[in-house]
Amino acid sequence: EFLLAWSGEAGPQSWPLRLELWRVRDGQLMPVWRSVDRYPEGLWVSHMDVTADRIVLRRELRYPGWKPGCDVQAEQEDRYRADARGALALVSRQVFNGWHRDLQRSATRFFAALAAGDRKTLAELVPDASLRARLPRALVPEPVCDSQNPDTPSTAIVAAGVPAPSGGPVPWSLWWGRTPAGWRLTAAAPVLE
């Protein structure tokens, strides 16, 4: 048996990968497992470890709000071992930095609700009525990395912008706090006033 691996050009944190496990059966070479079947959306990994009895893949999780090239976004580690048929079976899965996926789930809902004028969702995600009243409806997410201080893991900052008459965006910082109900917007302000 042998494992074939094809990888594309590496990015700053990850690279595209395709794996195939092949075995000889009844004198014929046959594939018994293909990553493209398990990951039809594509497989981007930041770490791969292959030993005689296991394969470990740490992969990017792409989700609404995910931004290429940013550190500390959600990743998932999948561990495989050979099953009774000789194919690979997933034996464990662990998510790293899941907070970012959860944060972006809330931020994505927020921006959609703001654009649609959905007051109910805005009230849920922005509990402070005075803060809700100050938010410009034209506020949109910016394609820059989110920020979280390791000393305050229940707080994160998401960048946004409002179109300016000059054509460029006026940058805003949106402070989010993690509550038992999920991430909620706790403060927002233009970066330069």
LUMGU-704011 format. One record per residue: x, y, z of N, C-alpha, C, O in turn; residue in three letters. Coordinates in nm, 2 decimals. Layout:
BEGIN
X	Y	Z	X	Y	Z	X	Y	Z	X	Y	Z	ALA $
...
***
This chain:
BEGIN
0.08	-0.12	0.00	0.00	0.00	0.00	0.09	0.12	0.00	0.20	0.12	0.04	GLU $
0.03	0.23	-0.05	0.10	0.36	-0.05	0.01	0.47	-0.05	-0.11	0.46	-0.10	PHE $
0.05	0.59	0.00	-0.03	0.71	0.01	0.03	0.81	-0.09	0.15	0.84	-0.08	LEU $
-0.05	0.86	-0.18	0.00	0.96	-0.27	-0.05	1.10	-0.22	-0.16	1.11	-0.17	LEU $
0.04	1.19	-0.22	0.00	1.33	-0.18	0.04	1.43	-0.29	0.15	1.43	-0.34	ALA $
-0.06	1.51	-0.32	-0.03	1.63	-0.41	-0.06	1.75	-0.33	-0.16	1.76	-0.27	TRP $
0.03	1.85	-0.34	0.00	1.97	-0.28	0.03	2.09	-0.37	0.12	2.08	-0.46	SER $
-0.04	2.19	-0.35	-0.02	2.31	-0.43	0.07	2.41	-0.37	0.14	2.37	-0.27	GLY $
0.08	2.53	-0.42	0.16	2.63	-0.37	0.12	2.67	-0.23	0.00	2.69	-0.20	GLU $
0.22	2.67	-0.14	0.19	2.70	0.00	0.16	2.85	0.02	0.22	2.94	-0.04	ALA $
0.06	2.88	0.10	0.03	3.02	0.14	0.10	3.05	0.27	0.18	2.97	0.32	GLY $
0.07	3.16	0.33	0.13	3.19	0.46	0.10	3.10	0.57	0.19	3.07	0.66	PRO $
-0.02	3.04	0.58	-0.05	2.95	0.69	-0.09	2.81	0.64	-0.09	2.72	0.72	GLN $
-0.13	2.79	0.51	-0.18	2.66	0.47	-0.15	2.64	0.32	-0.11	2.73	0.25	SER $
-0.18	2.52	0.28	-0.16	2.48	0.14	-0.26	2.38	0.10	-0.31	2.30	0.18	TRP $
-0.30	2.38	-0.03	-0.40	2.28	-0.08	-0.34	2.14	-0.08	-0.22	2.13	-0.12	PRO $
-0.41	2.04	-0.05	-0.36	1.90	-0.04	-0.46	1.81	-0.09	-0.58	1.82	-0.07	LEU $
-0.42	1.71	-0.17	-0.50	1.60	-0.21	-0.43	1.47	-0.17	-0.31	1.45	-0.21	ARG $
-0.50	1.37	-0.11	-0.44	1.25	-0.07	-0.52	1.13	-0.13	-0.64	1.14	-0.15	LEU $
-0.45	1.02	-0.17	-0.51	0.90	-0.21	-0.44	0.78	-0.15	-0.31	0.78	-0.16	GLU $
-0.51	0.69	-0.09	-0.45	0.57	-0.04	-0.48	0.46	-0.14	-0.59	0.43	-0.17	LEU $
-0.37	0.39	-0.18	-0.39	0.28	-0.28	-0.34	0.15	-0.22	-0.24	0.15	-0.14	TRP $
-0.40	0.04	-0.27	-0.36	-0.09	-0.22	-0.37	-0.19	-0.34	-0.44	-0.16	-0.44	ARG $
-0.30	-0.30	-0.34	-0.30	-0.40	-0.44	-0.41	-0.50	-0.39	-0.39	-0.56	-0.28	VAL $
-0.51	-0.53	-0.47	-0.61	-0.63	-0.43	-0.63	-0.72	-0.56	-0.65	-0.67	-0.67	ARG $
-0.62	-0.85	-0.53	-0.63	-0.94	-0.64	-0.55	-0.91	-0.76	-0.59	-0.92	-0.88	ASP $
-0.42	-0.87	-0.73	-0.33	-0.84	-0.83	-0.35	-0.70	-0.91	-0.28	-0.67	-1.00	GLY $
-0.45	-0.63	-0.86	-0.48	-0.50	-0.92	-0.46	-0.38	-0.82	-0.49	-0.39	-0.70	GLN $
-0.40	-0.27	-0.87	-0.38	-0.16	-0.79	-0.52	-0.08	-0.79	-0.57	-0.04	-0.89	LEU $
-0.57	-0.05	-0.66	-0.70	0.02	-0.65	-0.69	0.12	-0.54	-0.63	0.10	-0.44	MET $
-0.76	0.23	-0.56	-0.77	0.33	-0.46	-0.87	0.29	-0.35	-0.98	0.24	-0.38	PRO $
-0.84	0.30	-0.22	-0.93	0.27	-0.12	-0.98	0.39	-0.04	-1.08	0.38	0.04	VAL $
-0.91	0.50	-0.05	-0.96	0.62	0.01	-0.90	0.74	-0.06	-0.79	0.74	-0.10	TRP $
-0.99	0.84	-0.08	-0.95	0.97	-0.15	-0.99	1.09	-0.07	-1.11	1.09	-0.02	ARG $
-0.91	1.18	-0.05	-0.94	1.30	0.03	-1.05	1.38	-0.04	-1.14	1.44	0.02	SER $
-1.05	1.38	-0.17	-1.15	1.45	-0.25	-1.30	1.40	-0.22	-1.39	1.47	-0.23	VAL $
-1.31	1.27	-0.18	-1.44	1.22	-0.15	-1.48	1.26	-0.01	-1.60	1.29	0.02	ASP $
-1.38	1.28	0.08	-1.41	1.32	0.22	-1.42	1.47	0.23	-1.50	1.52	0.31	ARG $
-1.35	1.54	0.15	-1.35	1.69	0.15	-1.38	1.74	0.01	-1.29	1.80	-0.05	TYR $
-1.50	1.73	-0.03	-1.54	1.77	-0.17	-1.52	1.92	-0.20	-1.50	1.96	-0.31	PRO $
-1.52	2.00	-0.09	-1.50	2.15	-0.11	-1.35	2.18	-0.12	-1.32	2.30	-0.14	GLU $
-1.27	2.08	-0.11	-1.12	2.10	-0.11	-1.06	2.09	0.03	-1.13	2.11	0.13	GLY $
-0.93	2.06	0.03	-0.86	2.04	0.16	-0.74	2.14	0.16	-0.65	2.13	0.08	LEU $
-0.75	2.23	0.26	-0.64	2.32	0.28	-0.58	2.29	0.42	-0.66	2.30	0.52	TRP $
-0.45	2.25	0.43	-0.40	2.21	0.56	-0.29	2.30	0.60	-0.22	2.37	0.52	VAL $
-0.27	2.31	0.74	-0.16	2.39	0.79	-0.06	2.29	0.86	0.05	2.33	0.90	SER $
-0.10	2.17	0.87	-0.01	2.06	0.93	-0.06	1.93	0.88	-0.18	1.90	0.87	HIS $
0.04	1.84	0.85	0.01	1.70	0.81	0.11	1.61	0.88	0.23	1.64	0.87	MET $
0.07	1.50	0.94	0.16	1.41	1.00	0.11	1.27	0.96	0.00	1.23	0.98	ASP $
0.20	1.20	0.89	0.17	1.06	0.84	0.27	0.96	0.91	0.39	0.98	0.90	VAL $
0.21	0.86	0.97	0.29	0.75	1.03	0.24	0.62	0.98	0.14	0.62	0.90	THR $
0.30	0.51	1.01	0.25	0.38	0.96	0.11	0.35	1.01	0.04	0.27	0.94	ALA $
0.06	0.41	1.12	-0.07	0.37	1.17	-0.17	0.48	1.18	-0.28	0.46	1.22	ASP $
-0.13	0.60	1.13	-0.23	0.71	1.14	-0.19	0.83	1.05	-0.08	0.84	1.00	ARG $
-0.29	0.91	1.02	-0.28	1.03	0.94	-0.35	1.14	1.02	-0.46	1.13	1.06	ILE $
-0.28	1.25	1.04	-0.33	1.37	1.12	-0.33	1.48	1.02	-0.22	1.52	0.96	VAL $
-0.44	1.55	1.00	-0.46	1.66	0.91	-0.51	1.78	0.99	-0.62	1.77	1.05	LEU $
-0.44	1.89	1.00	-0.50	2.01	1.06	-0.54	2.10	0.95	-0.45	2.14	0.87	ARG $
-0.67	2.13	0.94	-0.71	2.20	0.82	-0.79	2.32	0.85	-0.85	2.34	0.96	ARG $
-0.79	2.41	0.75	-0.86	2.54	0.76	-1.01	2.50	0.75	-1.06	2.42	0.68	GLU $
-1.09	2.58	0.83	-1.23	2.57	0.82	-1.28	2.70	0.76	-1.26	2.81	0.82	LEU $
-1.33	2.70	0.64	-1.37	2.82	0.57	-1.52	2.84	0.60	-1.60	2.75	0.57	ARG $
-1.55	2.96	0.65	-1.69	2.99	0.69	-1.71	3.14	0.66	-1.62	3.21	0.64	TYR $
-1.84	3.18	0.67	-1.86	3.32	0.65	-1.78	3.41	0.75	-1.79	3.38	0.87	PRO $
-1.71	3.50	0.70	-1.62	3.59	0.78	-1.48	3.54	0.79	-1.39	3.61	0.84	GLY $
-1.45	3.42	0.73	-1.31	3.37	0.73	-1.24	3.46	0.63	-1.29	3.50	0.52	TRP $
-1.11	3.49	0.66	-1.03	3.58	0.57	-0.90	3.51	0.55	-0.83	3.47	0.64	LYS $
-0.86	3.50	0.42	-0.73	3.44	0.39	-0.61	3.51	0.45	-0.60	3.63	0.45	PRO $
-0.51	3.43	0.50	-0.39	3.49	0.55	-0.39	3.54	0.70	-0.29	3.58	0.75	GLY $
-0.51	3.52	0.76	-0.52	3.57	0.90	-0.49	3.46	1.00	-0.53	3.34	0.98	CYS $
-0.41	3.49	1.10	-0.38	3.39	1.21	-0.51	3.38	1.30	-0.60	3.46	1.30	ASP $
-0.51	3.28	1.38	-0.60	3.25	1.49	-0.75	3.25	1.43	-0.84	3.30	1.50	VAL $
-0.77	3.18	1.32	-0.90	3.15	1.27	-0.93	3.00	1.30	-0.83	2.93	1.34	GLN $
-1.05	2.96	1.29	-1.09	2.83	1.33	-1.02	2.72	1.24	-1.01	2.74	1.12	ALA $
-0.96	2.62	1.30	-0.91	2.51	1.23	-0.96	2.38	1.29	-1.01	2.38	1.41	GLU $
-0.95	2.27	1.22	-1.00	2.14	1.27	-0.89	2.04	1.25	-0.83	2.03	1.14	GLN $
-0.86	1.96	1.35	-0.76	1.85	1.33	-0.84	1.72	1.32	-0.92	1.68	1.41	GLU $
-0.82	1.65	1.21	-0.89	1.52	1.18	-0.78	1.41	1.19	-0.67	1.43	1.13	ASP $
-0.81	1.31	1.27	-0.72	1.20	1.29	-0.78	1.07	1.22	-0.89	1.04	1.25	ARG $
-0.70	1.01	1.14	-0.75	0.89	1.07	-0.66	0.77	1.10	-0.54	0.78	1.13	TYR $
-0.73	0.65	1.10	-0.66	0.52	1.12	-0.72	0.42	1.02	-0.83	0.45	0.97	ARG $
-0.65	0.32	0.99	-0.70	0.21	0.90	-0.82	0.14	0.96	-0.81	0.11	1.08	ALA $
-0.92	0.12	0.88	-1.04	0.05	0.93	-1.02	-0.10	0.89	-0.92	-0.14	0.83	ASP $
-1.13	-0.18	0.92	-1.12	-0.33	0.89	-1.11	-0.36	0.74	-1.05	-0.46	0.71	ALA $
-1.15	-0.27	0.66	-1.14	-0.29	0.51	-1.01	-0.24	0.46	-0.98	-0.27	0.34	ARG $
-0.93	-0.17	0.54	-0.81	-0.12	0.49	-0.82	0.02	0.44	-0.71	0.08	0.40	GLY $
-0.93	0.08	0.45	-0.95	0.22	0.41	-0.92	0.31	0.54	-0.88	0.25	0.64	ALA $
-0.93	0.43	0.52	-0.91	0.52	0.64	-1.04	0.56	0.70	-1.14	0.59	0.64	LEU $
-1.04	0.55	0.84	-1.16	0.59	0.91	-1.13	0.71	1.00	-1.02	0.71	1.07	ALA $
-1.22	0.81	1.01	-1.20	0.92	1.10	-1.22	0.87	1.24	-1.33	0.82	1.27	LEU $
-1.12	0.89	1.33	-1.13	0.84	1.47	-1.15	0.95	1.57	-1.20	0.93	1.68	VAL $
-1.10	1.07	1.53	-1.13	1.19	1.62	-1.12	1.32	1.54	-1.06	1.33	1.44	SER $
-1.18	1.42	1.60	-1.18	1.55	1.54	-1.18	1.65	1.66	-1.25	1.64	1.76	ARG $
-1.09	1.75	1.64	-1.08	1.86	1.74	-1.08	1.99	1.67	-1.00	2.01	1.57	GLN $
-1.16	2.09	1.72	-1.16	2.22	1.67	-1.07	2.31	1.75	-1.07	2.31	1.87	VAL $
-0.99	2.39	1.68	-0.90	2.49	1.75	-0.95	2.63	1.71	-0.99	2.65	1.59	PHE $
-0.95	2.72	1.80	-1.00	2.86	1.77	-1.14	2.87	1.72	-1.17	2.95	1.64	ASN $
-1.23	2.78	1.78	-1.37	2.78	1.74	-1.43	2.91	1.77	-1.54	2.94	1.71	GLY $
-1.38	2.99	1.87	-1.43	3.12	1.90	-1.45	3.21	1.78	-1.54	3.28	1.77	TRP $
-1.35	3.20	1.69	-1.35	3.28	1.57	-1.47	3.25	1.48	-1.53	3.34	1.43	HIS $
-1.50	3.13	1.46	-1.61	3.09	1.37	-1.74	3.14	1.44	-1.83	3.19	1.37	ARG $
-1.75	3.12	1.57	-1.87	3.17	1.64	-1.88	3.32	1.64	-1.99	3.37	1.62	ASP $
-1.77	3.39	1.65	-1.77	3.54	1.64	-1.82	3.58	1.50	-1.91	3.66	1.49	LEU $
-1.76	3.52	1.40	-1.80	3.56	1.27	-1.95	3.52	1.23	-2.01	3.58	1.15	GLN $
-2.00	3.41	1.29	-2.14	3.38	1.27	-2.22	3.49	1.32	-2.32	3.53	1.26	ARG $
-2.19	3.55	1.44	-2.26	3.66	1.49	-2.24	3.79	1.41	-2.34	3.86	1.38	SER $
-2.12	3.81	1.37	-2.09	3.93	1.29	-2.16	3.93	1.16	-2.21	4.03	1.11	ALA $
-2.16	3.81	1.09	-2.23	3.80	0.96	-2.37	3.83	0.98	-2.43	3.89	0.89	THR $
-2.44	3.77	1.08	-2.58	3.80	1.11	-2.60	3.95	1.13	-2.70	4.00	1.09	ARG $
-2.51	4.01	1.21	-2.52	4.15	1.24	-2.52	4.24	1.11	-2.61	4.32	1.09	PHE $
-2.42	4.21	1.03	-2.41	4.30	0.90	-2.53	4.27	0.81	-2.58	4.37	0.75	PHE $
-2.58	4.15	0.80	-2.70	4.12	0.72	-2.82	4.19	0.78	-2.91	4.25	0.71	ALA $
-2.84	4.19	0.92	-2.95	4.25	0.98	-2.95	4.40	0.97	-3.05	4.47	0.95	ALA $
-2.83	4.46	0.98	-2.81	4.60	0.97	-2.85	4.65	0.83	-2.92	4.74	0.81	LEU $
-2.81	4.57	0.72	-2.84	4.61	0.59	-2.99	4.60	0.56	-3.04	4.67	0.48	ALA $
-3.05	4.49	0.62	-3.19	4.47	0.59	-3.29	4.55	0.68	-3.41	4.55	0.66	ALA $
-3.23	4.61	0.79	-3.31	4.69	0.88	-3.39	4.59	0.97	-3.50	4.62	1.02	GLY $
-3.33	4.47	1.00	-3.40	4.37	1.08	-3.38	4.41	1.23	-3.27	4.37	1.29	ASP $
-3.47	4.48	1.29	-3.46	4.53	1.42	-3.45	4.42	1.53	-3.38	4.43	1.63	ARG $
-3.53	4.31	1.51	-3.53	4.20	1.60	-3.39	4.14	1.62	-3.34	4.12	1.73	LYS $
-3.33	4.11	1.51	-3.19	4.05	1.51	-3.09	4.15	1.57	-3.00	4.11	1.64	THR $
-3.10	4.27	1.53	-3.01	4.38	1.58	-3.03	4.39	1.73	-2.93	4.40	1.80	LEU $
-3.15	4.39	1.78	-3.17	4.39	1.93	-3.11	4.28	2.00	-3.06	4.29	2.11	ALA $
-3.11	4.16	1.94	-3.05	4.04	1.99	-2.90	4.05	2.00	-2.83	4.02	2.10	GLU $
-2.84	4.10	1.89	-2.69	4.10	1.87	-2.63	4.23	1.93	-2.51	4.23	1.96	LEU $
-2.71	4.34	1.95	-2.66	4.46	2.00	-2.76	4.50	2.11	-2.85	4.58	2.09	VAL $
-2.75	4.44	2.23	-2.84	4.47	2.34	-2.86	4.61	2.39	-2.96	4.65	2.43	PRO $
-2.75	4.69	2.37	-2.75	4.83	2.41	-2.83	4.92	2.31	-2.78	4.94	2.20	ASP $
-2.94	4.97	2.35	-3.03	5.05	2.25	-2.96	5.17	2.20	-2.97	5.21	2.09	ALA $
-2.88	5.24	2.29	-2.81	5.36	2.25	-2.70	5.33	2.15	-2.68	5.41	2.06	SER $
-2.64	5.22	2.16	-2.54	5.17	2.07	-2.60	5.14	1.93	-2.55	5.19	1.83	LEU $
-2.71	5.07	1.94	-2.79	5.04	1.81	-2.82	5.17	1.74	-2.82	5.18	1.62	ARG $
-2.87	5.27	1.81	-2.91	5.40	1.75	-2.79	5.47	1.68	-2.82	5.55	1.59	ALA $
-2.67	5.45	1.73	-2.56	5.52	1.67	-2.49	5.45	1.55	-2.41	5.50	1.48	ARG $
-2.54	5.33	1.52	-2.48	5.25	1.41	-2.52	5.30	1.28	-2.64	5.30	1.25	LEU $
-2.43	5.33	1.19	-2.47	5.37	1.05	-2.52	5.24	0.97	-2.46	5.14	0.98	PRO $
-2.63	5.26	0.91	-2.69	5.14	0.83	-2.60	5.10	0.72	-2.60	4.98	0.68	ARG $
-2.51	5.18	0.67	-2.42	5.15	0.56	-2.29	5.08	0.61	-2.20	5.05	0.53	ALA $
-2.28	5.05	0.74	-2.16	4.98	0.79	-2.15	4.84	0.73	-2.24	4.77	0.72	LEU $
-2.03	4.81	0.68	-2.00	4.69	0.61	-1.87	4.63	0.67	-1.78	4.70	0.71	VAL $
-1.85	4.50	0.66	-1.73	4.44	0.71	-1.61	4.47	0.62	-1.63	4.49	0.50	PRO $
-1.50	4.49	0.68	-1.37	4.51	0.60	-1.29	4.38	0.59	-1.30	4.30	0.68	GLU $
-1.22	4.36	0.48	-1.15	4.23	0.46	-1.01	4.24	0.53	-0.91	4.22	0.47	PRO $
-1.01	4.26	0.66	-0.89	4.26	0.74	-0.91	4.16	0.86	-1.02	4.13	0.89	VAL $
-0.80	4.13	0.92	-0.80	4.03	1.02	-0.87	4.08	1.15	-0.85	4.20	1.18	CYS $
-0.94	3.99	1.21	-1.00	4.03	1.34	-0.89	4.02	1.45	-0.79	3.96	1.43	ASP $
-0.92	4.09	1.56	-0.82	4.10	1.67	-0.88	4.05	1.80	-0.99	4.08	1.83	SER $
-0.80	3.97	1.87	-0.84	3.92	2.00	-0.71	3.92	2.09	-0.61	3.87	2.05	GLN $
-0.72	3.98	2.21	-0.61	3.99	2.30	-0.61	3.86	2.38	-0.72	3.83	2.44	ASN $
-0.51	3.78	2.39	-0.51	3.66	2.47	-0.54	3.68	2.62	-0.59	3.59	2.69	PRO $
-0.51	3.80	2.67	-0.54	3.83	2.81	-0.69	3.86	2.83	-0.74	3.85	2.94	ASP $
-0.76	3.89	2.72	-0.91	3.91	2.74	-0.98	3.83	2.63	-1.03	3.89	2.53	THR $
-0.98	3.69	2.64	-1.03	3.61	2.53	-1.18	3.63	2.51	-1.23	3.58	2.40	PRO $
-1.25	3.69	2.60	-1.40	3.71	2.57	-1.43	3.84	2.50	-1.55	3.88	2.50	SER $
-1.33	3.91	2.45	-1.34	4.03	2.38	-1.27	4.02	2.24	-1.16	3.97	2.24	THR $
-1.33	4.07	2.14	-1.27	4.07	2.01	-1.31	4.19	1.93	-1.41	4.25	1.96	ALA $
-1.22	4.23	1.83	-1.25	4.35	1.75	-1.26	4.31	1.61	-1.18	4.24	1.55	ILE $
-1.37	4.35	1.54	-1.39	4.33	1.40	-1.39	4.46	1.33	-1.45	4.56	1.38	VAL $
-1.32	4.47	1.22	-1.31	4.59	1.14	-1.42	4.61	1.05	-1.47	4.51	0.99	ALA $
-1.47	4.73	1.03	-1.58	4.76	0.94	-1.55	4.90	0.88	-1.46	4.96	0.91	ALA $
-1.64	4.94	0.79	-1.63	5.06	0.73	-1.76	5.12	0.68	-1.85	5.04	0.66	GLY $
-1.76	5.25	0.66	-1.88	5.32	0.61	-1.83	5.39	0.48	-1.73	5.46	0.49	VAL $
-1.90	5.38	0.37	-1.85	5.45	0.25	-1.85	5.60	0.28	-1.94	5.66	0.33	PRO $
-1.74	5.66	0.24	-1.72	5.81	0.25	-1.76	5.88	0.12	-1.75	5.82	0.01	ALA $
-1.79	6.01	0.13	-1.82	6.08	0.00	-1.70	6.08	-0.09	-1.72	6.09	-0.22	PRO $
-1.58	6.07	-0.04	-1.46	6.07	-0.13	-1.44	5.94	-0.20	-1.36	5.93	-0.29	SER $
-1.52	5.84	-0.16	-1.51	5.71	-0.23	-1.45	5.60	-0.14	-1.49	5.48	-0.15	GLY $
-1.36	5.63	-0.06	-1.30	5.53	0.03	-1.38	5.51	0.16	-1.47	5.59	0.19	GLY $
-1.36	5.40	0.23	-1.43	5.38	0.35	-1.38	5.45	0.47	-1.26	5.48	0.48	PRO $
-1.47	5.49	0.56	-1.43	5.54	0.69	-1.42	5.42	0.78	-1.52	5.36	0.81	VAL $
-1.30	5.39	0.83	-1.29	5.27	0.91	-1.35	5.28	1.05	-1.35	5.39	1.12	PRO $
-1.42	5.17	1.09	-1.48	5.16	1.22	-1.42	5.04	1.29	-1.38	4.94	1.23	TRP $
-1.42	5.04	1.42	-1.38	4.92	1.51	-1.51	4.88	1.58	-1.58	4.96	1.64	SER $
-1.54	4.75	1.57	-1.66	4.69	1.64	-1.61	4.60	1.75	-1.54	4.50	1.72	LEU $
-1.64	4.63	1.88	-1.59	4.55	1.99	-1.71	4.45	2.02	-1.82	4.49	2.04	TRP $
-1.67	4.33	2.03	-1.76	4.22	2.06	-1.72	4.15	2.19	-1.61	4.14	2.22	TRP $
-1.82	4.11	2.26	-1.80	4.04	2.39	-1.87	3.91	2.39	-1.99	3.90	2.34	GLY $
-1.81	3.81	2.44	-1.87	3.67	2.44	-1.96	3.66	2.57	-1.91	3.69	2.68	ARG $
-2.08	3.63	2.55	-2.17	3.61	2.66	-2.22	3.46	2.66	-2.19	3.39	2.56	THR $
-2.30	3.42	2.76	-2.36	3.29	2.76	-2.45	3.26	2.63	-2.46	3.15	2.59	PRO $
-2.50	3.37	2.58	-2.59	3.36	2.46	-2.51	3.37	2.33	-2.57	3.36	2.22	ALA $
-2.38	3.39	2.34	-2.30	3.41	2.22	-2.24	3.54	2.21	-2.24	3.62	2.31	GLY $
-2.17	3.58	2.10	-2.10	3.70	2.08	-2.20	3.81	2.06	-2.30	3.80	1.98	TRP $
-2.18	3.93	2.13	-2.27	4.04	2.12	-2.19	4.17	2.10	-2.08	4.18	2.16	ARG $
-2.24	4.26	2.02	-2.17	4.39	2.00	-2.18	4.47	2.12	-2.29	4.50	2.17	LEU $
-2.07	4.52	2.18	-2.07	4.60	2.30	-2.02	4.74	2.28	-2.05	4.83	2.36	THR $
-1.95	4.77	2.17	-1.91	4.91	2.14	-1.87	4.92	2.00	-1.84	4.82	1.93	ALA $
-1.88	5.04	1.94	-1.85	5.06	1.80	-1.82	5.21	1.79	-1.88	5.30	1.85	ALA $
-1.71	5.24	1.71	-1.67	5.38	1.69	-1.59	5.39	1.56	-1.52	5.29	1.53	ALA $
-1.59	5.50	1.50	-1.50	5.53	1.39	-1.35	5.52	1.44	-1.33	5.56	1.56	PRO $
-1.26	5.47	1.36	-1.12	5.46	1.41	-1.06	5.60	1.43	-0.99	5.62	1.52	VAL $
-1.09	5.69	1.34	-1.04	5.83	1.35	-1.15	5.93	1.36	-1.24	5.93	1.27	LEU $
-1.15	6.00	1.47	-1.26	6.10	1.49	-1.20	6.24	1.50	-1.27	6.34	1.51	GLU $
***
